Amino acid sequence: MPLTGLAIGCLGGGAMAQALLTGLIKSGIQARNLYVSDTRHERLDYLSRELGVNGRESNRDLVRESDVVILAVKPQVVEEVLKETGDLFQPRQTLISIAAGITTRFIEKFLPEPVPVIRVMPNTPCLLGCGASALCSGTNAGDRDRERARAIFSAVGRAVEVPEGLMDAVTGLSGSGPAYMYVILEALADAGVRVGLPRDVALLLSAQTMLGAARMVLETSEHPGRLKNMVTTPGGTAIAGVYALEEGGLRVTLMRAVEEATRRSRELSGGLK
Ligand SMILES: NC(=O)c1ccc[n+]([C@@H]2O[C@H](COP(=O)([O-])OP(=O)(O)OC[C@H]3O[C@@H](n4cnc5c(N)ncnc54)[C@H](OP(=O)(O)O)[C@@H]3O)[C@@H](O)[C@H]2O)c1
């Protein structure tokens, strides 16, 4: 395990930091090797009490004590925090940023050369250990740093590597994707109610069906088209439903959603850097 014995610190102790720390503990990392800093005292108390991790009032102390620092503050706070702590980083450390829209080049401006930086775009299901994360490398990051980041984000779901130029596309697909899935699930539950099912039953069946279908794709590695063919018998119910989806333009609507979100991500990150 590339994380064994390393001190891992979350700079910022919000929702995402909590998810990552929880996932790391579940994956076998000892809480005594985990650190968190936050401006809110109650947040540190809570995380120390619930997870047994080490709370630090000072971001500078956290950076001094960590081998891997996960930058987990809101994007608007990144510059302030890097101005406060940047001079402390050393090449033996890995700085992993999860701040949406902040480039590795921007982060590197505040660090002494050659500190390795990895940028990650996770999504909210990380909170349940079921996230989808994409990571990319800054100028000085090597295999050691990528392995560290992969191990951390594999502890809260699945992680893939992409070139940095694709991070807006990742934001448009998996970063924003949970919202699309919730809209689809709500619509399916409404549809179930329309054909006579109680709402709670309709929602449970819809959500479990989405989860099951996603697992079929991930765990069988079959093409989704082939899996769809397997449930569409000639003249049957599923193909009648698929016909209605095609008539309604579902595919192109989803493609447009990802395209629009990607465009918006580019627009927003252009304003941050
Ligand atoms: N949540 C997601 O699903 C998600 C997905 C992808 C990427 N991200 C990225 O993950 C990062 C964290 O998101 P989050 O949802 O975990 O945010 P969050 O819950 O707001 O967590 C950030 C934490 O940092 C604290 N903080 C603020 N200023 C600080 C400072 N100067 N030093 C130390 N701590 C400070 C905040 O305290 P206050 O509340 O008092 O400000 C808060 O507890 C963001 O950059 C976001 O873009 C999140």
The ligand as an ORCA input file, in Angstrom:
! r2SCAN-3c Opt
* xyz 0 1
  N     -18.450     18.285     -1.890
  C     -18.248     17.741     -3.082
  O     -18.974     16.888     -3.559
  C     -17.067     18.126     -3.928
  C     -16.913     17.538     -5.188
  C     -15.794     17.885     -5.949
  C     -14.871     18.791     -5.459
  N     -15.072     19.341     -4.231
  C     -14.097     20.318     -3.753
  O     -13.705     19.959     -2.444
  C     -13.363     21.129     -1.728
  C     -14.015     21.049     -0.364
  O     -15.412     20.924     -0.554
  P     -16.369     20.596      0.671
  O     -17.700     20.294      0.088
  O     -15.719     19.616      1.588
  O     -16.397     22.062      1.349
  P     -16.712     22.469      2.852
  O     -17.628     21.448      3.466
  O     -17.089     23.906      2.859
  O     -15.272     22.301      3.564
  C     -14.257     23.267      3.601
  C     -13.838     23.431      5.056
  O     -12.701     24.271      5.099
  C     -12.879     25.231      6.146
  N     -12.062     26.420      5.913
  C     -12.423     27.629      5.383
  N     -11.374     28.454      5.356
  C     -10.315     27.761      5.875
  C      -8.954     28.089      6.103
  N      -8.452     29.280      5.791
  N      -8.169     27.132      6.659
  C      -8.651     25.913      6.970
  N      -9.941     25.558      6.780
  C     -10.753     26.468      6.225
  C     -14.361     25.500      6.073
  O     -14.815     26.171      7.232
  P     -16.094     27.202      7.076
  O     -17.265     26.335      6.759
  O     -16.151     27.871      8.389
  O     -15.735     28.126      5.937
  C     -14.920     24.089      5.903
  O     -15.037     23.420      7.154
  C     -13.827     22.315     -2.565
  O     -12.711     22.972     -3.120
  C     -14.671     21.706     -3.658
  O     -14.511     22.389     -4.885
  C     -16.142     19.038     -3.454
*
